[in-house]
């Protein structure tokens, strides 16, 4: 599967550029919306959960704690949402030009990745502004981004294929993403969650691959974060679980897309 992607890398690049041009040809602020939306979200959550409800953020400023979760989350959620209709939105091209259909959701993810990468620099600017030290493990940040991208590609293929046949998928995805954000340590810390829940719930919660990815982003970005993690957080649920589920989701996404693709001709004109 990876070899096929390298084989079509030039076509993926062309489709990625097409996606970016279509996305930003009308909005006045263009790419800046990729920064404005997560920053506004972080600002709202900061006021609501920090100023009103006095939620703790441990040793780090609450805003820094938020954006280290919200920026990667924005990449995840925007990729899944935009990929959902990537096949239906390109049905005219599909019917006219023969090419691997799976490249459409993959190129959508690549377009969102290009949008996401500059936000890392913005994140670094906030670290400097709030005088937060960078982690010595920042050299592993590209691997974390690659791991998250692999998971996103698998999920994007899954939902893009299903959406062609079951048109309710996009609405299910919206509800799913809205709930899923609160199942990662964004507006609360792991220490707070562990202190208020049962050991069984904690073990199940930490197996959520997105929790592991959120931890990996903070470990590779925030100085001292690794040493401040609760003892319940270990190598298994921080590294092994996200890697395992990325492989599973990747395989499931490609497999489901192939099954759905055989029926595309029956549904694209519906």
Secondary structure as the mmCIF struct_conf table of DSSP 4:
data_model
#
loop_
_struct_conf.conf_type_id
_struct_conf.id
_struct_conf.beg_label_comp_id
_struct_conf.beg_label_asym_id
_struct_conf.beg_label_seq_id
_struct_conf.end_label_comp_id
_struct_conf.end_label_asym_id
_struct_conf.end_label_seq_id
HELX_RH_AL_P HELX_RH_AL_P1 UNK A 2 UNK A 7
TURN_TY1_P TURN_TY1_P1 UNK A 8 UNK A 8
HELX_RH_AL_P HELX_RH_AL_P2 UNK A 9 UNK A 24
BEND BEND1 UNK A 25 UNK A 26
BEND BEND2 UNK A 28 UNK A 29
HELX_RH_3T_P HELX_RH_3T_P1 UNK A 30 UNK A 32
HELX_RH_AL_P HELX_RH_AL_P3 UNK A 33 UNK A 45
HELX_RH_PI_P HELX_RH_PI_P1 UNK A 46 UNK A 52
BEND BEND3 UNK A 53 UNK A 53
TURN_TY1_P TURN_TY1_P2 UNK A 58 UNK A 59
BEND BEND4 UNK A 60 UNK A 60
HELX_RH_AL_P HELX_RH_AL_P4 UNK A 62 UNK A 84
TURN_TY1_P TURN_TY1_P3 UNK A 85 UNK A 87
HELX_RH_3T_P HELX_RH_3T_P2 UNK A 88 UNK A 90
HELX_RH_AL_P HELX_RH_AL_P5 UNK A 91 UNK A 96
BEND BEND5 UNK A 97 UNK A 97
BEND BEND6 UNK A 99 UNK A 99
TURN_TY1_P TURN_TY1_P4 UNK A 101 UNK A 101
HELX_RH_AL_P HELX_RH_AL_P6 UNK A 102 UNK A 129
TURN_TY1_P TURN_TY1_P5 UNK A 130 UNK A 131
HELX_LH_PP_P HELX_LH_PP_P1 UNK A 132 UNK A 133
STRN STRN1 UNK A 134 UNK A 134
HELX_LH_PP_P HELX_LH_PP_P2 UNK A 135 UNK A 135
HELX_RH_3T_P HELX_RH_3T_P3 UNK A 136 UNK A 140
HELX_RH_AL_P HELX_RH_AL_P7 UNK A 141 UNK A 165
TURN_TY1_P TURN_TY1_P6 UNK A 167 UNK A 168
HELX_RH_AL_P HELX_RH_AL_P8 UNK A 169 UNK A 180
HELX_RH_3T_P HELX_RH_3T_P4 UNK A 181 UNK A 183
BEND BEND7 UNK A 184 UNK A 188
HELX_RH_AL_P HELX_RH_AL_P9 UNK A 190 UNK A 196
BEND BEND8 UNK A 197 UNK A 197
HELX_RH_AL_P HELX_RH_AL_P10 UNK A 199 UNK A 206
TURN_TY1_P TURN_TY1_P7 UNK A 207 UNK A 207
HELX_RH_AL_P HELX_RH_AL_P11 UNK A 209 UNK A 221
STRN STRN2 UNK A 222 UNK A 222
TURN_TY1_P TURN_TY1_P8 UNK A 223 UNK A 225
HELX_RH_3T_P HELX_RH_3T_P5 UNK A 226 UNK A 228
BEND BEND9 UNK A 229 UNK A 229
TURN_TY1_P TURN_TY1_P9 UNK A 231 UNK A 232
HELX_RH_AL_P HELX_RH_AL_P12 UNK A 235 UNK A 235
HELX_RH_PI_P HELX_RH_PI_P2 UNK A 236 UNK A 240
HELX_RH_AL_P HELX_RH_AL_P13 UNK A 241 UNK A 261
TURN_TY1_P TURN_TY1_P10 UNK A 262 UNK A 263
HELX_RH_AL_P HELX_RH_AL_P14 UNK A 264 UNK A 267
TURN_TY1_P TURN_TY1_P11 UNK A 268 UNK A 269
#
